[in-house]
Amino acid sequence: MSTSKPKDNALWTWSELEQACGLSISGDKTGVTGISIDSRSVVLDDLFIALSGDPGPRFKSSGSQGLDGHDFIPSALQNGASGLMVSKPIDLPSDSDMNRLLVSDTLDGLWQIGAAGRARMTGKVVAITGSSGKTTLRQWVQEILSTQATTHASVGSFNNHWGVPLSLARMPRQSAYGVFEVGMNHPGEISPLTKLVKPDVAVVLNVLPAHIGQFESLEHIKKEKLSIADGLGPEGILVLPDDLVPGSAEHHQIVSFGFGNNASVRGRIVDAGQDRNVTKVEVTIDKQSYTYALDGKGEHRVLTSLAALAIAHALGADLHAATNSLGAITTPKGRGNQIRLGNTVLTDDSYNANPVSMAYALQSLRASSAETKIAILGEMFELGDGGADAHRAIQAQCSGLSRVLTVGDGFNVWQANALPRGVWQHYDNAEDIPIDQLVLGTDIQTELLVKGSNKVFWVNGFVGRLEKILREKLKR
């Protein structure tokens, strides 16, 4: 029985947190309404977990190497934290009654709370991985399920050794559905994360040569992605593209999606939206047909929508409501979302890129009915020995475009005469692009694509600056 003070909006009572971390129950203390690992995002009554920037040998990827969350405790307290998780004694004012969880390792403590969050939730949980588009799929599934029941999901790209346990720890106990994104940069990272999530439905959206520089081959990436099935129980369901089914996870029930005749969730593009930016899709599930209009163009977006329906089907959700919801879904920023500014459509696909996702984006741009089609492409990282060939292949996919601007050393392999004179310009850095000169005029129908690896455009706010200039032109 909990001895913590109740709170109407408490996410965790304090004794629940102590129990999750294997600590002695200390008595009558106030619980917390949220959990944060970033002092800048702390709000009133949060628990602040002071993580070390080095996750140790278990995980190789880390975005905060060298930082220590203990150094940011004053900031967290100033922002309203009501509790702390620490791994060493800290100095606080003598009159402070701040609640503290003293653990040997704060990353372990976060994982323990994440595991407790999963254990107390009695609804159904989905884990999603894939080389490209998993954040979009996670958001679409969240929006579909939210119309039917209380749904909790990870935010942004919280898909690593910090993001997954934090997302689980933030899950309200009464959630009917939980939707979590699981990512990787190196071999062996997906299995421990999916075992933490313990999904009822595990999903592989696609297997593409993203991060292939860290793997021996595409087959090894496929093996890593399929390890998301390691967290499934005996009744768990594995959702896969129909071309990935042969030889995959034979011990689990499989729901497949795609355009093939044998797909469990079989799609067909009825209208590719040549005249307007909408794709009409017909899907067949258990001999029942449904139709929906999907905002945007491209087979990759349709496949993502079919994956979302396959998840809904695996969960036993209402498919009529799910297909209706697809007509109103939104796309996360930087993942192909479109910003309409007068006669210009700005497609922001700047969050990340690999050879297949870039090819899909260029395919959609070429299919546009716009008079002027401009591609701004950033180099693709982590491609290993195949990087030069991958960038070289992109040039042929730019045929027919009005202008192509490339950024980064990866595109140095392009041939100067492979595109018409004046079409292609190359820049060493995104900051060198004269973005105020990109659009010819507000009366010309223009589609502008920005696509590249995260460090090229996204982290520098390139699309935001471009959008600001376009809006200023509209006012003139």
C-alpha positions in Angstrom: 0.0 0.0 0.0 1.4 3.4 -1.0 2.3 5.8 1.8 2.9 8.8 -0.5 0.8 11.8 -0.4 -1.9 11.6 -3.1 -1.9 14.0 -6.0 -4.9 14.4 -8.3 -2.5 14.5 -11.4 0.3 12.4 -10.0 2.2 10.4 -12.6 4.0 8.5 -9.8 3.7 8.5 -6.0 7.1 8.8 -4.3 6.9 5.3 -2.8 6.2 3.8 -6.2 9.4 5.5 -7.5 11.4 4.1 -4.5 10.0 0.7 -5.0 10.8 0.7 -8.7 14.4 1.6 -7.9 14.7 -1.1 -5.2 15.0 1.5 -2.4 13.4 1.5 1.1 10.1 3.1 1.3 10.7 6.3 3.3 7.2 7.4 4.2 4.8 10.2 3.6 6.2 12.2 0.6 4.6 13.9 -2.3 4.7 12.3 -5.7 5.6 13.8 -9.1 3.6 14.8 -12.1 6.3 14.3 -14.7 9.8 13.1 -15.4 12.7 14.9 -17.2 16.3 14.2 -18.0 16.9 17.7 -19.4 16.9 20.5 -16.8 15.7 23.0 -19.5 12.5 21.0 -20.0 11.7 20.6 -16.3 8.4 22.0 -15.1 6.7 22.3 -11.7 6.6 19.0 -9.7 8.8 17.0 -12.1 11.3 14.4 -11.1 14.7 15.3 -12.6 17.0 12.4 -13.3 20.7 13.4 -13.4 22.1 11.2 -16.1 25.8 10.9 -16.9 26.6 11.8 -20.6 28.4 8.4 -21.0 26.0 5.4 -21.1 28.9 3.0 -20.6 29.7 0.0 -22.7 26.1 -1.1 -23.2 25.3 1.6 -25.7 27.7 3.2 -28.1 25.5 6.1 -29.2 25.3 9.2 -27.0 24.4 12.8 -27.8 25.7 14.2 -24.6 29.2 12.8 -24.1 31.0 14.6 -21.4 28.0 16.2 -19.7 26.9 15.2 -16.2 23.3 15.9 -15.2 24.3 16.5 -11.6 25.9 19.8 -12.8 22.4 20.9 -13.9 20.5 20.3 -10.7 20.4 24.0 -9.8 18.7 24.7 -13.1 16.2 21.9 -12.6 15.3 23.1 -9.1 14.9 26.7 -10.4 12.5 25.4 -13.0 10.3 23.7 -10.3 11.6 20.1 -9.9 10.1 18.5 -6.7 12.3 15.4 -6.8 15.8 14.3 -7.9 17.4 11.0 -8.9 21.1 11.2 -8.2 24.1 8.8 -8.0 26.2 10.8 -5.6 25.6 13.1 -2.6 24.6 16.6 -3.5 24.7 19.9 -1.6 21.3 21.5 -1.1 20.3 24.4 1.2 20.1 23.3 4.8 16.4 24.1 4.9 15.6 22.0 1.7 13.2 19.1 2.0 13.8 18.0 -1.6 12.9 14.4 -2.2 15.9 12.4 -3.5 16.4 8.9 -5.0 20.0 8.0 -4.4 20.9 5.1 -6.7 24.2 3.7 -7.9 23.6 4.5 -11.5 21.0 6.9 -12.7 20.7 5.3 -16.2 19.8 2.0 -14.4 17.4 3.9 -12.3 15.7 5.4 -15.3 15.4 1.9 -16.8 13.9 0.6 -13.6 11.2 3.2 -13.6 10.6 2.6 -17.3 10.1 -1.1 -16.6 7.8 -0.3 -13.7 5.8 2.0 -16.0 5.4 -0.8 -18.5 4.5 -3.4 -15.8 1.6 -1.3 -14.3 0.0 -0.6 -17.7 -2.7 -3.1 -18.6 -3.4 -1.9 -22.1 -1.7 -2.9 -25.3 1.8 -1.7 -26.4 3.4 -1.2 -29.8 7.1 -1.0 -30.6 8.1 0.4 -34.0 11.5 0.2 -35.7 12.7 0.8 -39.3 15.4 2.5 -41.3 13.3 5.4 -42.4 9.9 6.8 -41.5 9.5 5.3 -38.0 8.8 8.7 -36.3 6.1 9.4 -38.9 4.5 6.0 -38.4 4.6 6.4 -34.6 2.8 9.7 -34.9 0.2 8.4 -37.3 -0.5 5.3 -35.2 -0.8 7.6 -32.1 -3.3 9.9 -33.9 -5.3 6.9 -35.2 -5.5 5.2 -31.8 -6.1 8.4 -29.9 -9.5 8.8 -31.6 -10.5 5.4 -30.1 -9.0 5.2 -26.6 -6.4 6.9 -24.3 -3.1 6.6 -26.0 0.4 7.4 -24.8 3.4 7.6 -27.2 7.0 8.6 -27.3 7.7 12.1 -28.5 10.2 13.5 -31.1 12.8 10.8 -31.7 13.0 9.4 -28.2 14.0 6.0 -29.5 17.4 5.2 -27.8 18.7 4.0 -24.5 17.5 7.2 -22.8 14.4 8.0 -24.9 12.7 4.6 -24.6 12.8 4.1 -20.8 11.9 7.8 -20.4 8.9 7.4 -22.6 7.8 4.3 -20.7 8.3 6.1 -17.4 6.1 9.0 -18.6 3.2 6.6 -19.6 0.1 7.2 -17.4 -1.1 4.0 -15.7 -4.6 4.3 -17.3 -3.3 4.3 -20.9 -5.2 1.9 -23.2 -2.5 2.0 -25.8 1.2 2.8 -25.7 3.2 3.4 -28.9 7.0 3.5 -28.7 9.7 4.1 -31.3 12.9 1.9 -31.1 16.0 2.9 -32.9 19.6 1.9 -33.3 22.9 3.2 -34.6 25.0 0.1 -33.9 24.5 -3.7 -33.7 22.8 -5.1 -30.6 20.9 -2.0 -29.5 17.3 -3.0 -30.4 17.0 -6.2 -28.5 17.5 -4.8 -25.0 15.1 -1.9 -25.8 12.3 -4.1 -27.1 12.7 -6.4 -24.1 12.1 -3.3 -21.9 9.1 -2.3 -23.9 7.6 -5.8 -23.9 5.3 -5.0 -26.9 2.1 -6.8 -27.8 2.8 -5.7 -31.4 6.3 -5.3 -32.8 6.8 -3.5 -36.1 9.5 -3.4 -38.7 8.5 -0.6 -41.2 11.4 -1.2 -43.6 15.1 -2.3 -43.9 17.2 0.2 -45.8 21.0 1.1 -45.9 20.8 3.6 -43.1 23.8 3.4 -40.7 25.3 0.7 -43.0 28.7 2.1 -42.2 28.3 0.5 -38.8 27.2 -2.9 -40.2 28.8 -5.6 -42.3 25.9 -5.6 -44.8 22.2 -4.9 -45.4 21.5 -8.4 -44.2 23.0 -7.6 -40.8 20.8 -4.5 -40.6 17.8 -6.7 -41.4 18.8 -9.1 -38.6 19.1 -6.1 -36.2 15.7 -4.7 -37.1 14.0 -8.1 -36.8 15.4 -8.4 -33.3 12.5 -6.2 -32.2 10.6 -9.5 -32.0 12.8 -10.4 -29.0 10.5 -8.5 -26.8 7.3 -10.2 -27.9 5.5 -12.7 -25.7 4.0 -16.0 -26.9 0.8 -14.2 -28.1 2.7 -11.3 -29.6 2.2 -10.2 -33.3 5.0 -9.1 -35.6 4.1 -6.6 -38.3 6.3 -6.6 -41.4 6.4 -5.4 -45.0 5.2 -8.3 -47.3 8.6 -8.6 -49.0 10.3 -9.2 -45.6 8.0 -12.0 -44.4 9.9 -15.1 -45.9 12.2 -16.5 -43.3 11.3 -13.9 -40.7 10.6 -14.7 -37.0 8.7 -18.0 -37.7 7.7 -18.4 -34.1 5.4 -15.4 -34.1 2.1 -14.5 -35.7 2.8 -12.2 -38.6 0.6 -9.4 -40.1 2.1 -8.2 -43.3 1.4 -5.0 -45.3 2.2 -3.9 -48.8 1.0 -3.9 -52.4 1.5 -7.6 -53.0 -1.4 -10.1 -53.3 -0.3 -12.0 -50.3 -0.1 -9.1 -47.9 -2.5 -9.3 -44.9 -3.1 -5.5 -45.3 -3.0 -5.1 -49.1 -3.0 -1.6 -50.6 -3.7 -0.2 -54.0 -3.2 3.4 -55.2 -6.4 4.5 -56.9 -5.5 8.1 -57.6 -1.9 9.3 -57.3 -3.0 13.0 -56.9 -1.6 14.5 -60.1 -3.8 17.6 -59.8 -3.8 18.0 -56.1 -1.5 16.9 -53.3 -3.7 14.0 -52.2 -3.3 10.2 -52.8 -6.4 8.0 -52.8 -5.8 4.5 -51.5 -7.9 1.4 -51.4 -6.9 -1.2 -48.8 -8.2 -4.8 -48.2 -8.0 -6.4 -44.8 -9.7 -9.7 -44.1 -11.6 -9.5 -47.4 -13.0 -6.1 -46.3 -12.2 -3.1 -48.5 -11.7 0.5 -47.2 -10.7 3.7 -49.0 -9.1 6.8 -47.7 -7.4 10.0 -48.9 -3.9 10.5 -47.8 -2.3 13.9 -47.7 0.8 14.0 -49.9 2.3 11.9 -52.6 4.7 8.9 -53.0 4.5 5.2 -52.5 6.6 5.4 -49.3 3.8 7.5 -47.6 1.2 5.0 -48.7 3.3 2.1 -47.4 3.6 3.9 -44.0 -0.2 4.3 -44.0 -0.6 0.6 -44.7 1.8 -0.2 -41.8 -0.4 2.0 -39.5 -3.5 0.1 -40.6 -1.7 -3.2 -40.1 -0.9 -2.2 -36.5 -4.5 -1.2 -35.9 -5.6 -4.5 -37.3 -3.1 -6.4 -35.1 -4.4 -4.5 -32.0 -8.0 -5.3 -32.9 -8.8 -1.6 -33.2 -11.8 -0.2 -35.2 -10.6 -0.2 -38.9 -13.4 2.0 -40.2 -12.4 4.7 -37.7 -8.7 4.1 -38.5 -9.1 4.7 -42.2 -11.2 7.8 -41.5 -8.5 9.1 -39.3 -5.9 8.7 -42.0 -7.5 11.6 -43.9 -6.6 14.0 -41.1 -3.2 12.8 -39.9 -0.2 15.2 -39.7 3.4 14.5 -40.5 6.2 15.4 -37.9 8.4 18.3 -38.7 11.3 17.5 -40.9 9.9 14.2 -42.1 8.3 15.3 -45.3 5.7 17.7 -43.9 4.6 20.3 -46.4 4.4 24.0 -45.8 2.1 25.9 -48.2 3.1 29.5 -48.8 1.1 31.1 -51.6 2.0 29.3 -54.8 5.0 27.6 -53.2 5.0 24.2 -51.5 8.0 23.7 -49.2 8.6 20.1 -48.4 10.6 19.8 -45.2 12.3 16.4 -45.2 15.4 17.7 -43.5 15.5 15.5 -40.4 17.4 12.7 -42.0 18.3 10.9 -45.2 19.5 7.6 -46.7 19.7 6.5 -50.4 16.2 5.0 -50.5 14.4 7.8 -48.6 16.1 10.4 -50.8 15.1 8.5 -53.9 11.5 8.4 -52.6 11.5 12.1 -51.9 12.9 12.9 -55.4 10.3 10.6 -57.0 7.5 12.6 -55.3 9.1 15.9 -56.4 9.4 14.8 -60.0 5.7 13.8 -59.9 4.6 17.2 -58.8 2.5 19.3 -61.1 4.4 22.5 -60.1 6.0 24.6 -62.8 9.3 24.9 -61.0 10.8 22.0 -59.0 13.8 22.7 -56.8 15.7 20.1 -54.8 18.1 21.1 -52.0 20.0 18.0 -51.1 22.4 17.4 -48.2 24.9 14.6 -48.1 24.1 11.3 -46.6 26.3 10.1 -43.7 27.1 6.7 -42.3 27.1 4.9 -45.6 30.5 3.3 -45.3 32.3 2.2 -48.5 29.1 2.5 -50.5 28.8 6.2 -49.9 30.3 7.4 -53.2 28.1 5.1 -55.3 25.0 6.1 -53.3 25.6 9.8 -53.9 26.5 9.2 -57.6 23.1 7.4 -58.1 21.2 10.3 -56.8 22.2 12.5 -59.7 20.3 10.5 -62.3 17.2 10.8 -60.1 17.3 14.6 -60.5 16.6 14.5 -64.2 13.8 17.0 -65.2 14.1 19.2 -62.1 14.4 22.9 -62.5 17.3 23.4 -60.1 19.3 21.1 -57.8 21.4 22.5 -55.0 23.7 20.0 -53.2 25.6 20.4 -49.9 28.6 18.5 -48.6 31.5 16.5 -49.7 29.4 13.4 -50.6 28.2 15.1 -53.8 31.7 15.8 -55.1 31.4 12.6 -57.1 28.7 14.1 -59.4 29.6 14.8 -63.0 29.3 18.5 -64.0 27.7 17.8 -67.4 25.2 15.1 -66.3 22.5 17.8 -65.8 21.6 20.7 -68.1 23.8 23.8 -67.8 22.9 26.0 -64.8 20.6 23.4 -63.1 23.1 22.2 -60.5 25.0 24.3 -57.9 27.1 22.8 -55.2 28.0 24.3 -51.8 30.3 23.2 -49.0 27.9 24.2 -46.3 24.2 25.0 -46.0 25.0 28.5 -44.7 26.5 29.3 -48.1 23.2 28.8 -50.0 21.7 32.2 -51.1 18.3 31.2 -49.9 16.8 34.6 -50.6 17.3 33.9 -54.3 15.7 30.4 -54.4 12.2 31.4 -55.4 11.5 33.1 -58.7 8.3 34.8 -57.7 5.1 34.4 -55.8 3.0 33.9 -59.0 4.9 30.8 -60.1 3.8 27.4 -58.9 6.9 26.1 -57.1 7.7 22.9 -55.1 10.8 23.1 -53.0 12.3 19.9 -51.4 14.9 20.1 -48.6 16.3 16.6 -47.9 19.5 15.6 -46.2 21.1 14.0 -43.2 20.3 15.6 -39.8 23.5 17.5 -39.4 23.3 19.3 -42.8 20.0 21.2 -42.5 18.0 20.2 -39.4 20.4 21.1 -36.7 21.0 24.5 -38.3 17.3 25.5 -38.7 17.8 25.9 -42.4 14.1 25.3 -43.3 12.9 27.8 -40.7 15.1 30.5 -42.3 13.9 29.5 -45.7 10.3 29.6 -44.6 10.8 33.1 -43.1 12.1 34.5 -46.3 9.2 33.0 -48.3 6.7 34.5 -46.0 8.4 37.9 -46.3 8.2 37.6 -50.1 4.4 37.0 -49.8 3.9 40.2 -47.9 5.5 42.3 -50.7 
